[in-house]
Amino acid sequence: MTGPPEEPALEGNAPDSLKIVVFPLGYGLAHVGRCVEIAKVLRERGHEVVFAGADPSHPRSKLDQAETQGFRMVRCKEPAQPYAWDRFHDHGILITLWDVLHTSKWAPIDDILEDIIRVCQEEKPDIILGDASVGVTPAGHILGIPAAGILNAYNTHFLRPWSLFNFLIHGLEWIHFGRIRKRVYHKFGVKPINGIRLLRQTPLLSPDLAAFHKSHASFPHWQSIGPILYEPPCELPEWFDELKDGTTNIYITMGSTGLLEPLLRRCYGVLEKSGYRFVVTTAGQVSDEGIAMAPDNFRFAKYAPGLAIMEHCAAVIFHGGNGSMYQALAAGKPMLALPGHLEQELCTAYILEHRFGLKATPRTMTGEQMLVAIDTLVNDSTYGKNAQRFQAEVCESGAMARAADILEAHAWGKLEVGIVENNTG
């Protein structure tokens, strides 16, 4: 929708407490983090929230973010996203297309769906919530449990009528993914349903500013709730006070899916002589050797309070991810986006359209090119002023409360949802 969603009507007597099971993509910091922020609001309202995922102890899992906030965790199969990401990182897009057609190696959709159903049968939730999950909506349909999803607005572009992606996705659903799920539908005695058609009947929460996208008639239950800002709970790094000494600071963060270490190694030599100080949060993406190679004008932390650091930085360099973009807007800072995959490219389009930043390619960017981009962002005040236009709206979005309202209403049967007929399939 193009504006904040109307508050769901909660007339009549509603249960005092709900049980919600959340299925985020456990290897994505943004996916886990925004679920945690919504879950905290739900918990404050007296509801029980349980997180489900593969393995919080995996070195690249971000599910520990939910555990550290006191949420109970149950094991559930999910895609082995690091496997697919590493192959994309090493071999490029063609190998990714191969992996999409050979999901049994890293994302066995039928096994994942069946395991989500198992968790739901054991936990008996009132509603389930997915974020980049491959099986939450089918599981909800099979078991008759209300289901909802978190979906960034740019993802709906893939299913716009007459889009090449629209025809490709429908084709894959028809000849590949739908057939994989069919075995599970038959096992539970439920008539199979087209996955895209099912998604269109599901309440979808978009953590985006309405100004960045147009409404999409194909998704009538999709609602823009506003940005969700998430920061891992951590202390200020020991070098934080250095940021106040008058040196111009540049913040670098590539989230949990960026191409950080190779980029840094290519740029160290030039950036060493730049006169800037570079503050880098790694999310575990930079090796000890890569950090040891850094010049004296670099400071590192695995995680750090991003907003507090951005307050003392002149610009932000990041991977084009949704969460980091909104964090930079909340600080009113211009940014350089280095998108590494298609979703980050789509998010970066907002940056270019509204002119609060620049774009470059992380695989090929040199130190000289990065320095030119930094100088432009620092010296041309237009980019910072354009970022500041959205600052208040981002900071005051109220997204978590709005998401909690919608989930409560859906669980209590107060939302009008149903199969959406659409001539695109």
Buried (B, 14 or more C-beta within 10 A) or exposed (E): BEEBBEEBEEEEEBEEEBBBBBBBBBBBBBBBBBBBBBBBBBBEBEBBBBBBBBBBEBEBBBBBBBBEBEBEBEEBBBBBBBBBBEBBBEEEEEBBEEBBEEBEEBBBBBBBBBBBBBBBEEBEBBBBBBBBBBBBBBBBBBBEBBBBBBBBBBBBBBBBEEEEEBEEBBEBBBEBBBEBBEBBBEEEEBEBBBBBBBBBBBBBBBBBBBEBBEBBEBBBBBBBBBBBBBBBEBEEBEEBEBBEEEBBBBBBBBBBBBBBBEBBBBBBEBBBEBEBBBBBBBBBBBEEEBBEBBEEBBBBBBBBBBBBBBBBBBBBBBBBBBBBBBBBBBBBBBBBBBBBBBBBBBBBBBBEEBBBBBBBEBEEBBBEBBBEBBBBBBEEEEBBEBBBBBBEBBBEBEBBBBBBBBBBBBBBEBBEBEEBEBEBB
